[in-house]
Amino acid sequence: MGDFVTPVAGVVEPISTTLVTDQGPVSVLRRVVVAATLESWLPFLIYGSLALAIPASMIVMSFVFAQRPSHRVKARRIPFESGVSQGPPHQQRYTISFYLTAMLFIVFDIEIVFLYPLAVVLNEIGWFAVVEFLFFIGILVVAYVYVWRKGALDWQ
């Protein structure tokens, strides 16, 4: 006979019941521990199975729906070296638009990342979080309108 402490109440309850199965007697405590372990690991198991199933299905579908040519053409027999080499590479300068767009993407992307933790605890914090959330969104909108009016998002 063992004791079982319930996690909620902290009460010690005696366990005297045993279940008889094909493999012999199994205590209720063992079943409770197995159920609690499965309950705590179930989200991870679901996530892991989806993380394996999605890429596996993509690979299988790429083989199932692949379109193969009916006969080999001459271009398939020639070795491919990732493009045509025409001597040394030319020095080409990038316009400032590429760098500006990359910097704007990084700034707005990082600001959006700050919204996720706030969205998770929005109900717990209450109206203060809603006001802060709207204020933060307002700052993002003002910054976006400023960048748009300056013409930073226009490609020429």
C-alpha positions as CSV (number, residue, x, y, z in Angstrom):
1,M,0.0,0.0,0.0
2,G,1.4,3.4,-1.0
3,D,0.5,7.0,-0.6
4,F,-0.4,9.3,-3.5
5,V,-0.1,13.1,-3.1
6,T,-2.5,15.0,-5.3
7,P,-0.7,18.0,-6.9
8,V,-3.6,20.4,-6.5
9,A,-4.6,19.9,-2.9
10,G,-1.4,18.4,-1.6
11,V,-3.5,15.8,0.2
12,V,-2.0,12.4,0.9
13,E,-4.4,9.7,-0.3
14,P,-3.8,6.0,0.4
15,I,-3.7,3.8,-2.7
16,S,-4.7,0.2,-2.0
17,T,-6.4,-0.7,-5.3
18,T,-4.6,-2.9,-7.8
19,L,-5.7,-3.8,-11.2
20,V,-5.2,-7.3,-12.6
21,T,-4.2,-7.5,-16.2
22,D,-2.8,-10.2,-18.5
23,Q,0.7,-9.2,-17.3
24,G,-0.2,-9.4,-13.6
25,P,-1.3,-6.7,-11.1
26,V,-0.8,-3.1,-12.0
27,S,-1.1,-0.4,-9.3
28,V,-3.3,2.6,-9.8
29,L,-0.3,4.8,-9.0
30,R,1.5,3.5,-12.1
31,R,-1.6,4.2,-14.3
32,V,-1.8,7.8,-12.8
33,V,1.9,8.4,-13.5
34,V,1.6,7.1,-17.0
35,A,-1.5,9.2,-17.7
36,A,0.2,12.3,-16.2
37,T,3.3,11.7,-18.3
38,L,1.3,11.3,-21.5
39,E,-0.7,14.4,-20.7
40,S,2.4,16.5,-20.3
41,W,4.1,15.2,-23.4
42,L,1.1,15.0,-25.7
43,P,1.6,18.5,-27.2
44,F,5.2,17.7,-27.9
45,L,4.3,14.4,-29.5
46,I,1.7,16.2,-31.7
47,Y,4.2,18.9,-32.7
48,G,6.9,16.3,-33.4
49,S,4.6,14.1,-35.5
50,L,3.5,17.2,-37.5
51,A,7.1,18.3,-37.9
52,L,8.0,14.9,-39.4
53,A,4.8,14.5,-41.4
54,I,4.8,17.8,-43.3
55,P,8.4,17.5,-44.8
56,A,7.9,13.8,-45.5
57,S,4.6,14.5,-47.3
58,M,6.4,17.2,-49.4
59,I,9.1,14.8,-50.4
60,V,6.6,12.1,-51.3
61,M,4.4,14.5,-53.3
62,S,7.4,15.8,-55.2
63,F,8.1,12.3,-56.4
64,V,4.4,11.5,-57.1
65,F,3.6,14.6,-59.1
66,A,7.0,15.1,-60.8
67,Q,6.9,15.6,-64.5
68,R,9.6,13.7,-66.2
69,P,10.5,14.1,-69.9
70,S,9.6,11.2,-72.2
71,H,13.1,11.2,-73.7
72,R,16.5,12.6,-72.9
73,V,17.4,15.8,-74.7
74,K,20.9,17.0,-75.5
75,A,20.9,19.7,-72.9
76,R,20.4,17.0,-70.2
77,R,23.7,15.3,-71.1
78,I,25.8,18.5,-70.9
79,P,27.4,19.1,-67.5
80,F,26.0,22.1,-65.7
81,E,28.3,24.4,-63.7
82,S,25.8,26.8,-62.1
83,G,25.7,29.3,-64.9
84,V,27.8,30.3,-67.9
85,S,31.3,31.5,-67.1
86,Q,32.3,34.6,-69.2
87,G,35.6,35.4,-67.5
88,P,36.1,37.2,-64.2
89,P,33.0,38.6,-62.6
90,H,32.2,42.2,-63.2
91,Q,32.1,44.6,-60.3
92,Q,28.5,45.7,-60.1
93,R,27.3,48.2,-57.6
94,Y,24.0,47.8,-55.9
95,T,21.7,50.8,-55.6
96,I,20.9,52.2,-52.2
97,S,17.3,50.9,-52.6
98,F,18.4,47.4,-51.9
99,Y,20.1,48.4,-48.6
100,L,17.3,50.7,-47.6
101,T,14.7,48.0,-48.2
102,A,16.7,45.5,-46.2
103,M,17.1,47.9,-43.3
104,L,13.4,48.8,-43.3
105,F,12.5,45.1,-43.3
106,I,14.8,44.4,-40.4
107,V,13.4,47.3,-38.4
108,F,9.8,46.5,-39.0
109,D,10.3,42.8,-38.5
110,I,12.0,43.2,-35.1
111,E,9.2,45.6,-34.0
112,I,6.6,43.0,-35.0
113,V,8.4,40.4,-33.0
114,F,7.7,42.5,-29.8
115,L,4.0,42.1,-30.4
116,Y,4.0,38.3,-29.8
117,P,4.7,38.3,-26.1
118,L,2.2,41.0,-25.6
119,A,-0.5,39.1,-27.5
120,V,0.2,36.0,-25.3
121,V,-0.5,37.9,-22.0
122,L,-3.0,40.4,-23.3
123,N,-5.9,38.9,-21.2
124,E,-3.9,38.7,-18.0
125,I,-2.7,42.3,-18.1
126,G,-6.0,43.9,-19.1
127,W,-6.8,47.3,-20.5
128,F,-3.3,48.6,-19.8
129,A,-2.0,46.1,-22.3
130,V,-4.6,47.0,-24.9
131,V,-3.7,50.7,-24.6
132,E,0.0,49.9,-24.9
133,F,-0.7,47.6,-27.8
134,L,-2.6,50.3,-29.7
135,F,0.1,52.9,-28.9
136,F,2.8,50.6,-30.3
137,I,0.7,49.9,-33.4
138,G,0.3,53.6,-33.8
139,I,4.0,54.2,-33.7
140,L,4.5,51.5,-36.4
141,V,1.8,53.1,-38.6
142,V,3.4,56.6,-38.2
143,A,6.8,55.1,-39.1
144,Y,5.4,53.3,-42.1
145,V,3.6,56.4,-43.4
146,Y,6.8,58.4,-43.0
147,V,8.9,55.9,-44.9
148,W,6.2,55.7,-47.6
149,R,6.0,59.5,-48.0
150,K,9.7,59.8,-48.2
151,G,9.6,57.4,-51.2
152,A,11.8,54.8,-49.6
153,L,9.5,52.1,-50.8
154,D,9.4,53.2,-54.4
155,W,11.7,51.4,-56.9
156,Q,13.1,53.4,-59.8
